[in-house]
Amino acid sequence: MSVRSSDIEGVDLVILPAVRDLGEGFQVRRALPVAQRRMVGPFIFFDQMGEAVFRSGEGLDVRPHPHIGLATVTYLLEGEILHRDSVGSVQAIRPGEVNWMTAGSGIVHSERTSPEVRATGGTLFGLQTWVALPTQAEEIDPSFAHHKAQDIPKAEDSGVSISVIAGSSDGLVSPVKTFSDMVYADIAMRDGARYQLKAEHVERAIYVVAGAVEVIGQTGGFATNELVVFKPGAEIVLQAVGDTRLMLLGGEPMPEARHIYWNFVSSSPERIEQAKADWQAQRFARVPEESEFIPLPA
């Protein structure tokens, strides 16, 4: 992982995520959190999963693990993941669909490749983010929501296509229930197309999934796999260099600091210690049809 400042006006910093290999050729790039930037709006975690190619018999196997104080948002560009959780949800997620899992007071889930996909092999490429919950919602009952691709609002104009996954942007409002002001959007740009990054949300960043962008009127731009954090109020016009895909994320920053340990997020360090003890003692609810689990890290 590397973090650098930028001479481009309106840019706070640029993060190039470290690559972690989880085995069987499956890699993740973690852009948040980093020491220099813990959050962007309510987003406290940002992972790019893959792009991975699984042969027949291979697949993703993330054993049951717990969360508190956050919502996980899974959004795929290619492939499929089978989600199971302790509130009884069993859901395959496919490209363009949105899995929003509210952990609240505590939830456990697994993420695996289904037997059908594992039998043939395939690709997996996507994003998983964590959204910190405001203090009044940190201990709400856990829940799960799945939204089909056709229910996610989209707009297209002058070579730019935008899908608003959660929150609002560019006049579009997602049906996904959120707990604070935020934006999370998938933006595809054809070569040479322009997109104006508006100042409607306090904190914003873009993650370049593919391609590259330049900033109109300034020298310099951003390449694939870079997370670019902008200064509040900056209005910037981006131009695609080749066909480009971006994720836009941000929103209102949390008024209180958030603490993070493993899969636990909370405004209270004591609450995280309680969650650690509860997981060690296996007091969390179990995922039906799952017997494995990931132990608490040392």
NORWO-V793865 format. One record per pair of residues at least 24 apart in sequence whose C-alpha atoms are under 7 Angstrom apart, sorted by sequence separation. I is the first residue (numbers start at 1). J is the second residue. D is the distance in Angstrom with one decimal. If there is no record, write none. Layout:
BEGIN
i={I	I}
j={J	J}
d={D	D}
END
This chain:
BEGIN
i={26	74	75	85	162	163	205	214	215	73	74	84	85	162	204	205	213	214	26	73	74	84	161	162	204	213	214	25	73	83	84	160	161	213	214	72	73	83	160	161	212	213	71	72	82	83	160	203	212	71	72	81	82	159	160	202	211	212	71	81	82	159	202	211	70	71	81	82	211	212	70	80	81	104	105	160	211	69	70	104	105	159	199	210	211	68	69	104	105	107	158	199	210	67	68	69	104	105	106	199	209	68	104	105	198	208	209	68	104	197	208	67	68	103	197	207	208	66	67	102	103	196	197	206	207	66	67	102	196	206	207	66	101	102	195	196	206	65	66	79	101	194	195	205	206	64	65	79	80	100	101	194	195	205	64	65	78	79	100	134	194	204	205	64	78	79	99	100	133	193	194	204	63	78	99	192	193	203	204	62	63	77	78	98	99	192	203	62	76	77	98	191	192	201	202	203	61	62	76	97	98	190	191	192	201	202	203	61	75	76	97	189	191	201	60	61	75	97	190	191	60	74	75	96	190	59	74	189	190	73	74	189	73	87	188	189	72	73	188	72	187	188	59	71	72	187	58	70	71	186	187	57	70	71	186	56	57	70	71	185	186	56	58	69	70	185	56	57	69	184	185	56	184	55	183	184	54	55	98	183	54	70	182	183	53	54	69	182	53	69	181	182	52	53	181	52	51	52	50	51	50	49	50	49	48	49	48	47	48	47	46	47	46	45	46	45	43	44	43	44	43	44	42	43	42	134	135	132	41	41	40	40	108	108	109	108	69	70	31	67	68	69	66	67	68	69	86	86	88	86	85	86	84	43	42	16	41	42	8	16	40	41	42	15	16	41	42	8	14	15	41	42	14	15	40	41	14	13	14	13	12	11	12	11	12	10	11	10	10	64	65	63	64	65	63	64	63}
j={50	98	99	109	186	187	229	238	239	98	99	109	110	187	229	230	238	239	52	99	100	110	187	188	230	239	240	52	100	110	111	187	188	240	241	100	101	111	188	189	240	241	100	101	111	112	189	232	241	101	102	111	112	189	190	232	241	242	102	112	113	190	233	242	102	103	113	114	243	244	103	113	114	137	138	193	244	103	104	138	139	193	233	244	245	103	104	139	140	142	193	234	245	103	104	105	140	141	142	235	245	105	141	142	235	245	246	106	142	235	246	106	107	142	236	246	247	106	107	142	143	236	237	246	247	107	108	143	237	247	248	108	143	144	237	238	248	108	109	122	144	237	238	248	249	108	109	123	124	144	145	238	239	249	109	110	123	124	145	179	239	249	250	110	124	125	145	146	179	239	240	250	110	125	146	239	240	250	251	110	111	125	126	146	147	240	251	111	125	126	147	240	241	250	251	252	111	112	126	147	148	240	241	242	251	252	253	112	126	127	148	240	242	252	112	113	127	149	242	243	113	127	128	149	243	113	128	243	244	128	129	244	129	143	244	245	129	130	245	130	245	246	118	130	131	246	118	130	131	246	247	118	131	132	247	118	119	132	133	247	248	119	121	132	133	248	120	121	133	248	249	121	249	121	249	250	121	122	165	250	122	138	250	251	122	123	138	251	123	139	251	252	123	124	252	124	124	125	124	125	125	125	126	126	126	127	127	127	128	128	128	129	129	129	130	130	129	130	130	131	131	132	131	132	132	254	267	265	182	203	203	204	285	286	287	287	264	265	227	263	264	265	263	264	265	266	285	286	288	287	287	288	287	250	250	225	250	251	218	226	250	251	252	226	227	252	253	220	226	227	253	254	227	228	253	254	228	228	229	229	229	229	230	230	231	230	231	231	234	292	293	292	293	294	293	294	294}
d={5.9	6.1	6.8	4.0	5.7	6.5	4.3	5.7	6.3	6.9	5.1	5.5	6.4	4.5	6.2	5.8	6.0	5.2	5.4	5.6	6.8	5.4	5.7	6.5	5.8	5.3	6.5	6.5	4.8	5.9	6.7	7.0	5.1	4.5	6.9	5.8	6.6	4.9	5.8	6.5	6.0	5.4	6.6	5.2	5.7	6.7	4.6	5.7	5.2	5.3	6.6	6.3	5.2	5.8	6.6	5.3	6.5	6.9	4.2	5.7	5.8	5.2	6.9	5.9	6.3	5.6	5.3	5.7	5.9	6.0	5.5	7.0	7.0	6.8	6.5	6.4	4.2	6.0	6.1	5.0	4.1	5.4	5.1	5.3	6.5	5.1	4.8	4.7	5.7	6.0	6.7	6.2	5.1	5.7	5.3	6.4	4.8	5.9	6.2	5.9	5.4	5.5	5.7	6.4	5.3	6.2	5.5	4.6	5.1	5.7	4.7	5.7	6.7	4.8	5.2	5.5	6.6	6.8	5.5	5.4	6.8	5.7	6.0	6.2	5.0	5.6	6.4	5.2	4.2	5.4	6.6	4.2	6.1	6.1	5.6	6.2	4.6	5.3	6.6	6.8	4.5	6.6	5.2	5.9	6.3	6.0	5.7	5.2	6.6	6.1	6.3	5.5	6.5	5.4	4.9	6.7	6.4	4.4	5.3	7.0	4.4	5.7	6.2	4.3	5.3	6.5	6.1	6.3	6.6	5.6	6.5	4.2	5.1	4.9	4.8	5.8	5.5	5.2	6.5	5.6	6.8	5.5	6.6	5.8	6.6	5.0	5.3	5.0	6.1	5.0	5.1	5.2	6.1	6.9	5.7	6.4	6.2	5.9	4.0	5.7	6.8	6.6	5.5	6.9	5.0	5.6	6.9	4.5	5.8	6.2	4.9	6.1	4.1	6.6	4.9	6.6	5.4	4.4	6.6	4.6	5.0	6.1	6.4	4.7	4.5	5.2	4.6	5.8	6.3	5.7	6.7	5.1	5.2	6.8	5.9	6.2	5.8	6.2	4.5	4.6	5.7	6.4	5.7	5.6	6.4	5.0	5.8	6.3	5.1	6.0	6.1	5.2	5.5	6.5	4.8	6.0	5.4	4.4	7.0	5.6	6.5	5.3	6.5	6.4	5.1	5.0	4.7	6.5	5.8	5.5	6.6	4.2	4.5	4.5	5.3	6.8	5.0	6.6	6.9	5.3	5.2	7.0	5.6	5.8	5.8	6.0	4.5	3.8	4.4	6.6	5.4	6.3	5.5	6.6	5.4	5.1	5.7	6.4	6.1	4.4	4.8	5.5	6.8	5.1	5.9	5.7	4.6	5.7	6.6	5.3	6.1	6.2	4.5	5.3	6.8	4.9	7.0	5.8	5.8	6.0	4.5	6.3	5.3	6.2	5.3	7.0	6.9	6.9	6.9	5.3	5.9	6.4	6.8	6.7	6.4	6.5	6.8	6.3	6.6	5.2	5.2	5.1	6.5	5.2	6.0	5.3	5.8	5.3	6.7	4.2	5.1	6.7	6.7	6.7	6.8	6.4	4.5	6.4	6.5	4.9	5.3	4.2	6.7	5.7	6.4	4.8	5.8	6.9	6.6	5.0	4.1	6.3	5.7	6.4	6.9	6.9	4.6	6.2	6.3	5.5	5.5	6.1	5.1	4.3	5.3	5.8	5.6	5.2	5.1	6.5	6.1	6.1	4.6	5.6	5.2	6.2	5.9}
END
